[in-house]
């Protein structure tokens, strides 16, 4: 059983949703309400001590970090394969993944957070 701890507006979850769809995997989503800071509650911190969504529970085994989860799924469910077997192409794929994790995500995190939480934060002013 695959159980994904996510929230509808999590940009980290998008690449995982694509991977799950490409692999045709069935999964359950457990929403972690970011608007109520559920990600910082002790129950969720046991799942992901970083206090952020995304986390995957695969039969009691917890994997965190979207890129690592995608690689784990490709290793665990090899058909259809998404990671190239050619070492050069694999390195190029990892370079793209690294760019997403270290550049694209970092560049959009604050803007996306501000946009999504703007209305919620305005209610407290």
Backbone as CSV, one residue per row, in Angstrom:
resi,resn,N_x,N_y,N_z,CA_x,CA_y,CA_z,C_x,C_y,C_z
1,UNK,0.852,-1.190,0.000,0.000,0.000,0.000,0.885,1.235,0.000
2,UNK,0.577,2.155,-0.881,1.276,3.431,-0.953,0.379,4.511,-0.361
3,UNK,0.911,5.206,0.626,0.172,6.298,1.259,1.043,7.544,1.168
4,UNK,0.501,8.549,0.530,1.219,9.794,0.307,0.723,10.855,1.275
5,UNK,1.634,11.414,2.041,1.312,12.536,2.919,1.618,13.804,2.137
6,UNK,0.563,14.550,1.826,0.704,15.697,0.945,-0.357,16.727,1.287
7,UNK,-0.397,17.784,0.488,-1.470,18.762,0.558,-1.698,19.269,-0.850
8,UNK,-2.903,19.635,-1.170,-3.277,19.929,-2.549,-2.405,20.994,-3.200
9,UNK,-1.847,21.904,-2.419,-1.083,22.998,-3.011,0.429,22.811,-2.889
10,UNK,0.872,21.644,-2.507,2.299,21.406,-2.330,2.999,21.263,-3.670
11,UNK,3.931,22.177,-3.964,4.654,22.071,-5.224,5.593,20.866,-5.222
12,UNK,6.005,20.432,-4.047,6.877,19.254,-3.960,6.161,17.986,-4.419
13,UNK,4.869,17.962,-4.286,4.101,16.764,-4.620,3.898,16.573,-6.115
14,UNK,4.056,17.618,-6.889,3.701,17.535,-8.305,4.529,16.505,-9.064
15,UNK,5.852,16.470,-8.844,6.654,15.492,-9.578,6.311,14.072,-9.139
16,UNK,5.899,13.903,-7.909,5.512,12.575,-7.453,4.184,12.147,-8.087
17,UNK,3.248,13.066,-8.219,1.984,12.727,-8.872,2.234,12.296,-10.323
18,UNK,3.163,12.957,-10.993,3.512,12.582,-12.364,4.118,11.179,-12.391
19,UNK,5.037,10.902,-11.467,5.666,9.574,-11.396,4.624,8.499,-11.128
20,UNK,3.749,8.724,-10.183,2.706,7.743,-9.864,1.799,7.488,-11.066
21,UNK,1.460,8.551,-11.784,0.607,8.397,-12.968,1.343,7.637,-14.072
22,UNK,2.597,7.968,-14.313,3.378,7.293,-15.354,3.532,5.802,-15.063
23,UNK,3.643,5.473,-13.796,3.810,4.076,-13.403,2.470,3.361,-13.242
24,UNK,1.384,4.118,-13.251,0.059,3.519,-13.101,-0.158,2.939,-11.714
25,UNK,0.444,3.558,-10.713,0.354,3.053,-9.339,-0.853,3.624,-8.614
26,UNK,-1.480,2.775,-7.837,-2.591,3.213,-6.982,-2.006,3.656,-5.646
27,UNK,-2.601,4.685,-5.094,-2.108,5.235,-3.837,-3.248,5.940,-3.121
28,UNK,-3.018,6.161,-1.864,-3.958,6.894,-1.009,-3.265,8.189,-0.596
29,UNK,-4.015,9.272,-0.537,-3.459,10.547,-0.094,-3.966,10.857,1.302
30,UNK,-3.050,11.157,2.189,-3.373,11.658,3.524,-3.019,13.141,3.516
31,UNK,-4.039,13.982,3.535,-3.779,15.421,3.532,-3.180,15.863,4.852
32,UNK,-2.162,16.683,4.747,-1.536,17.332,5.896,-1.838,18.810,5.716
33,UNK,-2.732,19.329,6.524,-3.235,20.690,6.347,-2.178,21.724,6.731
34,UNK,-1.578,22.320,5.709,-0.543,23.326,5.936,-1.119,24.610,6.519
35,UNK,-2.413,24.860,6.272,-3.040,26.081,6.782,-3.241,26.041,8.296
36,UNK,-3.262,24.841,8.862,-3.410,24.716,10.323,-2.115,24.238,10.973
37,UNK,-1.019,24.278,10.202,0.310,23.870,10.689,0.359,22.416,11.152
38,UNK,-0.446,21.578,10.522,-0.471,20.159,10.875,0.900,19.504,10.672
39,UNK,1.702,20.055,9.753,3.018,19.492,9.477,3.973,19.623,10.666
40,UNK,3.636,20.446,11.646,4.484,20.627,12.824,3.979,19.877,14.050
41,UNK,2.878,19.172,13.902,2.332,18.411,15.032,3.165,17.147,15.246
42,UNK,3.277,16.710,16.495,4.123,15.549,16.810,3.834,14.307,15.967
43,UNK,2.571,14.050,15.662,2.238,12.855,14.875,2.881,12.911,13.491
44,UNK,2.848,14.087,12.855,3.461,14.176,11.530,4.978,14.267,11.619
45,UNK,5.503,14.913,12.646,6.960,15.002,12.782,7.602,13.628,12.968
46,UNK,6.825,12.654,13.450,7.331,11.281,13.507,7.479,10.709,12.102
47,UNK,6.638,11.162,11.189,6.685,10.703,9.804,7.777,11.446,9.042
48,UNK,7.794,12.764,9.156,8.818,13.569,8.505,9.341,14.596,9.501
49,UNK,10.481,14.311,10.113,11.034,15.209,11.130,11.365,16.610,10.612
50,UNK,11.425,16.775,9.290,11.687,18.101,8.735,10.457,18.994,8.812
51,UNK,9.291,18.409,9.078,8.061,19.189,9.216,7.573,19.780,7.906
52,UNK,7.802,19.044,6.821,7.307,19.488,5.515,6.638,18.307,4.821
53,UNK,5.674,18.619,3.951,5.162,17.569,3.090,6.129,17.558,1.914
54,UNK,6.520,16.496,1.710,5.983,15.288,1.187,6.613,14.107,1.919
55,UNK,5.825,13.074,2.094,6.323,11.816,2.647,5.514,10.686,2.033
56,UNK,6.173,9.553,1.856,5.516,8.373,1.323,5.683,7.235,2.315
57,UNK,4.573,6.583,2.624,4.578,5.385,3.460,4.283,4.210,2.535
58,UNK,5.268,3.332,2.392,5.087,2.130,1.573,5.163,0.942,2.513
59,UNK,3.984,0.449,2.891,3.898,-0.692,3.805,4.716,-0.479,5.084
60,UNK,4.588,0.721,5.660,5.250,1.022,6.923,6.656,1.584,6.784
61,UNK,7.160,1.644,5.580,8.484,2.238,5.342,8.272,3.667,4.852
62,UNK,8.874,4.615,5.547,8.696,6.025,5.235,9.872,6.526,4.405
63,UNK,9.536,7.198,3.311,10.543,7.828,2.472,10.147,9.295,2.352
64,UNK,11.136,10.185,2.503,10.874,11.620,2.361,11.725,12.165,1.218
65,UNK,11.420,13.367,0.791,12.078,14.076,-0.306,11.563,13.564,-1.648
66,UNK,10.950,14.454,-2.403,10.244,14.064,-3.622,11.122,13.336,-4.636
67,UNK,12.322,13.811,-4.883,13.190,13.144,-5.857,13.553,11.744,-5.388
68,UNK,13.855,11.604,-4.109,14.195,10.280,-3.573,13.000,9.346,-3.621
69,UNK,11.818,9.879,-3.386,10.609,9.058,-3.460,10.400,8.572,-4.895
70,UNK,10.593,9.443,-5.865,10.433,9.045,-7.271,11.429,7.951,-7.633
71,UNK,12.665,8.081,-7.201,13.666,7.049,-7.477,13.315,5.747,-6.768
72,UNK,12.845,5.851,-5.541,12.424,4.670,-4.788,11.301,3.932,-5.522
73,UNK,10.333,4.687,-6.018,9.215,4.061,-6.732,9.687,3.369,-8.006
74,UNK,10.639,3.980,-8.689,11.142,3.347,-9.903,11.901,2.066,-9.579
75,UNK,12.624,2.061,-8.471,13.327,0.843,-8.039,12.340,-0.228,-7.568
76,UNK,11.312,0.190,-6.858,10.365,-0.759,-6.268,9.361,-1.302,-7.272
77,UNK,9.020,-0.499,-8.249,8.043,-0.882,-9.268,8.691,-0.635,-10.634
78,UNK,9.505,-1.565,-11.091,10.363,-1.317,-12.259,9.652,-1.213,-13.617
79,UNK,8.387,-1.579,-13.695,7.699,-1.502,-14.989,6.576,-0.481,-14.955
80,UNK,6.551,0.490,-15.827,7.578,0.796,-16.809,8.731,1.560,-16.153
81,UNK,9.954,1.329,-16.640,11.093,2.031,-16.054,11.090,3.511,-16.444
82,UNK,11.403,4.367,-15.498,11.481,5.804,-15.773,12.923,6.308,-15.722
83,UNK,13.786,5.589,-15.025,15.191,5.985,-14.902,15.998,5.254,-15.976
84,UNK,16.789,5.998,-16.754,17.573,5.355,-17.804,18.602,4.368,-17.236
85,UNK,18.807,3.276,-17.964,19.830,2.306,-17.552,21.211,2.710,-18.054
86,UNK,21.267,3.488,-19.113,22.549,3.967,-19.626,23.153,4.938,-18.604
87,UNK,24.378,4.689,-18.147,24.978,5.540,-17.106,25.035,7.023,-17.467
88,UNK,25.321,7.336,-18.720,25.390,8.739,-19.132,24.014,9.389,-19.060
89,UNK,23.006,8.704,-19.609,21.654,9.248,-19.565,21.127,9.331,-18.130
90,UNK,21.524,8.376,-17.312,21.144,8.401,-15.896,21.740,9.631,-15.217
91,UNK,22.996,9.921,-15.515,23.648,11.104,-14.935,22.947,12.381,-15.388
92,UNK,22.552,12.428,-16.658,21.831,13.606,-17.155,20.478,13.757,-16.461
93,UNK,19.786,12.631,-16.241,18.510,12.674,-15.531,18.714,13.194,-14.107
94,UNK,19.756,12.706,-13.454,20.032,13.149,-12.085,20.403,14.636,-12.034
95,UNK,21.064,15.111,-13.083,21.391,16.532,-13.153,20.120,17.374,-13.229
96,UNK,19.141,16.916,-14.030,17.857,17.615,-14.101,17.154,17.580,-12.747
97,UNK,17.163,16.416,-12.101,16.523,16.300,-10.779,17.183,17.224,-9.777
98,UNK,18.500,17.283,-9.822,19.251,18.153,-8.920,18.907,19.624,-9.182
99,UNK,18.777,19.978,-10.459,18.422,21.359,-10.803,17.038,21.712,-10.261
100,UNK,16.098,20.786,-10.365,14.757,21.033,-9.833,14.829,21.226,-8.325
101,UNK,15.528,20.319,-7.637,15.607,20.380,-6.173,16.339,21.621,-5.669
102,UNK,17.454,21.954,-6.313,18.319,23.009,-5.778,18.087,24.385,-6.392
103,UNK,17.499,24.439,-7.575,17.343,25.723,-8.245,15.882,26.097,-8.412
104,UNK,15.166,25.300,-9.164,13.771,25.631,-9.460,12.928,25.699,-8.196
105,UNK,13.032,24.680,-7.353,12.239,24.683,-6.125,12.620,25.858,-5.241
106,UNK,13.921,26.077,-5.068,14.371,27.178,-4.219,13.895,28.520,-4.753
107,UNK,13.868,28.659,-6.090,13.460,29.924,-6.707,11.961,30.174,-6.587
108,UNK,11.172,29.127,-6.505,9.716,29.304,-6.488,9.084,29.114,-5.118
109,UNK,9.832,28.553,-4.169,9.248,28.222,-2.864,8.622,29.434,-2.174
110,UNK,9.363,30.518,-2.050,8.847,31.683,-1.318,7.678,32.322,-2.038
111,UNK,7.780,32.428,-3.367,6.676,33.015,-4.137,5.424,32.165,-4.033
112,UNK,5.600,30.854,-4.171,4.439,29.973,-4.111,3.830,29.989,-2.714
113,UNK,4.661,29.964,-1.694,4.171,30.010,-0.314,3.385,31.304,-0.087
114,UNK,3.956,32.419,-0.519,3.298,33.712,-0.323,1.973,33.782,-1.054
115,UNK,1.940,33.274,-2.279,0.706,33.321,-3.065,-0.385,32.452,-2.447
116,UNK,-0.027,31.259,-2.032,-1.015,30.322,-1.499,-1.531,30.782,-0.140
117,UNK,-0.639,31.301,0.681,-1.036,31.671,2.041,-1.471,33.132,2.163
118,UNK,-1.454,33.867,1.065,-1.800,35.290,1.103,-3.175,35.524,1.719
119,UNK,-4.169,34.795,1.231,-5.532,34.986,1.741,-5.643,34.572,3.193
120,UNK,-5.017,33.461,3.531,-5.061,32.993,4.923,-4.404,34.002,5.845
121,UNK,-3.247,34.517,5.449,-2.546,35.497,6.274,-3.314,36.806,6.360
122,UNK,-4.020,37.179,5.308,-4.800,38.418,5.311,-5.947,38.361,6.317
123,UNK,-6.446,37.181,6.606,-7.531,37.022,7.556,-7.091,37.350,8.985
124,UNK,-5.786,37.294,9.234,-5.267,37.548,10.576,-4.804,38.977,10.783
125,UNK,-4.844,39.787,9.731,-4.381,41.176,9.858,-5.404,42.068,10.504
